[in-house]
């Protein structure tokens, strides 16, 4: 009898883990270069306005489009991932994301073609969201469906590491470009370089993904004829509670991340007087803490359970929200660095076991669709409009209310974690 606790003999452990990591690294690199450009470049090139805040909010609105389209990607790619397999779907999702990102690098500005420029930008952003909506779930399943039962969180954290690595690459690229190019050259053509260069990463990821075979869990599910006709309908009928509470449980993970990155970059460079380069350096340093605490949380989660680890991390984030204004209003680079590093460390604690936790909520036949939908629906609630809401709260009231926003979200996630079903489906 085949031992499902061990990796597929056709795939070495290194091949599986690197294959899951490289794809999410590429996807998140593409996603984050847009986030940086949405703050630093697009307000001037695609949304000209006499009001800088309005231009930034318009630019961030296009940022949110990808979160709205991600559930569509989850439903579409999840359907085929559960029906015909993880491998083909992962390759298709990667190409969708890659083509959309490269296209952004060739877009003309508002000055060249008028209102068509932001419309094309929104179309490409939509494509990015659809691709990422299908990528993340497949990458996580590639890892955990090849994992021994006592190491699922450890295997599942490898695709999660793609997030900080992608962020480091994108932030480092923008920092290098702003250091080596004049502001005019950067605005004229320099910002396009990382979008176009991502095509090289896509080629690497495509090659690696085509060499990976199906996971043992999916193969066994097909042999046992566990396939469902329409995974999305089955999810709604039989796993509604897992979808709802899984989504709410993941909301805080998204919110804390985008407050630490997009919101703080916008607020610090516009209202706190930080130079863009200086604050990008602080952010990149803090990302190291994000990366470091992902494997730490995975080790702990394999010992005490994924759900318990998330409860501990989310409780800490709820408390962290009360310190929001104290650190950011200090005006001290040291205090703000401590603030960002703490926030990113908490992000690592909650993000590390999240993929494994969400995947364990669903059986193999609908796991791709279920894990992807919960993750990406949480992205809509926790991140799609988070930077805009935070800027509005800080501008209208104060930074204290941004902290309250985070704490309230954490309390909602805690409630979901406490009431969600503890049933674990077979792998």
Buried (B, 14 or more C-beta within 10 A) or exposed (E): EEEBEEBBEEBEBEBBBBBBBBBBBBBBBBBBBBBBBBBBBBBBBBBEBEEEBEBBBBBBBBBBBBBBBBBBBBBBBBBBBBBBBBBBBBBBBBBBBBBBBBBBBEBEBBEEEEEEBBEBBBBBBBBBBBBBBBBBBBBBBBBBBBBBEEBBBBBBBBBBBBBBBBBBBBBBBBBEBBEEBEEEEBBEEBBBBBBBBBEEBBEEBBEBBEEBBBBBBBBBBBEEEBBBEBBBEBBEEEBEEBBBBBBBBBBBBBBBBBBBBBBBBBBBBBBBEBEBEEBBBBBBEBBBBBBEBBBBBBBBBBEBBBBBBBBBBBBBBBEBBEBBBEBBBBEEEEBBBBBBBBBBBBBBBBBBBBBBBBBBBBBBBBBBBBBBBBBBBBBBBBBBBBBBBBBBBBEEEBBBBBBBBBBBBBBBBBBBBEEBEEEEBEB
